[in-house]
Amino acid sequence: MKINSAEFIISNSDVSKCPKDPLPEYAFIGRSNVGKSSLINMLTNYKNLAKTSGKPGKTQLINHFKINLNWFLVDLPGYGYARVSKKTKEVFQQFITDYFEKREQLVCAFVLIDIRLEAQKIDLEFINYLGETEVPFCIIFTKADKISKTKIDSHVTAYRKELLSNNWEEMPQHFVTSALESTGREKVLEFIDGVNNEIFKNNSF
């Protein structure tokens, strides 16, 4: 897929105020500071589309970007550690679940995981939540340029074992990426393109 256009549309914290366009949506979410904004900018090839920051918790709203005029990329607040008040965190954690449970245009979530770290409880809990609520999702491992290929393989294997031991029948579809080196860009975009083609062919929207 070639990205010809990427346009910011709206930020809000109310799912009912999200765009009404009957277009497929792909939501990106992960633990705070997982490299989500950098990944979004790399995928779209727009350097400053999503705001990047070294400060965890920068994204605190549902952000919609219209891509190629025919699908939405949705940037969601990170879960877990963020330097925001407890009240603020409770609010955005609620609208995260509202989004996943009420947003009819959502066709796939991408759960971002830092490949450098061993399986984190909070990531596994969120993956299990998506499974329980039957939200289609893929895993995107980020920051692959930071460790060796051997460690990447061992960490992915560790996640697979963890999930299989927790009642998952198989490892969810996953991608290994690096925003710095554009690793995995084509594979993620090909996946989105394939899903979109099926949707538009079957007039699912």
N, C-alpha and C positions, 0 to 999 in steps of 0.2 A: 504494500500500500504506500502510495506517495501522499504526503501531507501537503495539500495545496493551500489550505487556510486553517487558522486556529484563532478563534475569537472569544474573548471573555464575554459572558452573557449576564450572569447575576451571582451575587453572594447573598445567602440568607440562612436563617436558622429554623425555618418553618417549611416542612416538606410540602405543605399545601400551596406554597408560593413558588415552588420549583417550576421551570418551564413546562408549558402545556403541550409543546410540540410532540407529535407522535413519532419520536426518534429513539433508537436504542441508546442506552446509557451504560457506560463502563465506569465503575467507581473504584478509586484508588485509596487504600487505607492501610495504615500500619502503625507500629509503635512510634512514639514521638522521636524525631531525629533519625529516622530510618533512611532518609535520603529521598523522600517522596517527591518533593518539588524538583529536585535535580533530575530525577527519573522522568517526570512529566515533561520537563523542558527538553530532555534528550529525545524522548519519543516523538514529540511534535516538531523538533528542530527549531523551536522558538526559544531563544536564550532566556527571556524574562517573562515567559507566559505565567508560570507559577512563581510566587515569591519564595526565595530561598533564604534560610537564616541558620546561623549556628546555634540559635536559641530554640530549644525544644518548645513545641506548643504554638508555633507561629500561626498555623492554620486553625481557625476556630469557627469557621462557617462552612456551609455546603457551597462549593464553588463550581459553577457550570461553565464549561468551555465548549463551544460548538466547533467540531472538526469537520472539514470538507463539506460543511453545510448539511451533512446527513447523519451525524451521530454526535453524542455528547460524551466528553471526558469529564468525570466528576471527581473533584479533589475534596476529600473528607478530612476532618480533624483527626489527628493521631490519638490513639488510645494509650493509656499508661502515663508515664511521667511527663508532666508539663508544668511550667511555672505559671500556673493560673490559680485563682482561688478555688476552694472546694466547691463553692456555689456555682461558679462558672463551669467547672468540670462536670458537675452533675447535669447542668443544662445541656452542654454539647454532647455528653454521652447519651442523653435521652433522645436528642434529635438524630443521632447516629442510628440508634435502633429503630426510630420512627422511619428513617429513610429506607433501611433495609427491609422493614416489614410492610411498608405501605407504598413504596414507589413502584408503580406498575411498569414503568419504562426501563427499569434496571434489568439488564440481561446477563451481566457478569460483574463480579467484584474481583479485584486484584488485591490480595493480601501481601503487603511488602514485608519482607523479613531480612534482617541484616545477616548475610552469609557468614560473617566473621564470628558470630556468637553461637554457642550451643543452644539447643532448643529452649526457648524461654516460655515459662508458664503462661504469661499473658498472651503470647502469640497462639499457643496451643488452645487456650480457652476461647479465643476469638474464632479460630478455625472451627472448633467444636460448635460454637454458637451458630455459625453460618450453616454448618451441617444440620443442626437440629431445626433450624428455621427454613431449611431447603432452599437457601440462596445459592445459585450457581457461582462458583468462584475458582480462581487459579491462584497459585502462589508465585510471587516474583521475589527471588532472592536478589538483594542489592549489594553493591560495593564489592563485586567480585574481583576488582583490580587490587584489593587490599590484602588478599591472601593467595596462596599457591593453588594450582589446579588440584593437587592431591587433597588439600584441606577442604576445598570446595566439595569434592566428591564425598569425603568422609562426613561432612556436615549435612549434606543432602541425604546421605544414607542414614544418618542418625535421626533426621526428621521422619524419614520413611518408617524406620523401626518404631519410633515413638507413636506415630499415628496408627500403624498396624496393630500395635499393642493396646490401642485405645478404641478398638471396635471399628476402625476404618478398614474397608475391604481392600483398598489400594491407595497409593499415594496420589493426591490430586495432581492435575496437570500443573507443571511448574516451569519457570523460566529462570535462567541465571543471567544477571545483568550487571553492567557497570555504566553509570552515567558518564564517567570520565572518558571511557574508551568506546562508548556506544555499543558495548557488547549486549547482545540479545534484542536489540532494537527491531530488526527485521522480523524475528520470530514472534515477538509480541504483536506487532502490527499485522503480520500475516494471520495470526489467530483472530484478531478483531475483524479483519477483512472477511475471513471465512464465515464468522458468525453473522456479520452484517449481510453477506450475500444470501445466506440461508433465510434470514428474516425477510429481506426484501423480495426474494423469490417466492416465499410462501405468503407474502402480504400479511405478516404477523402483526403489523402495526397499522 
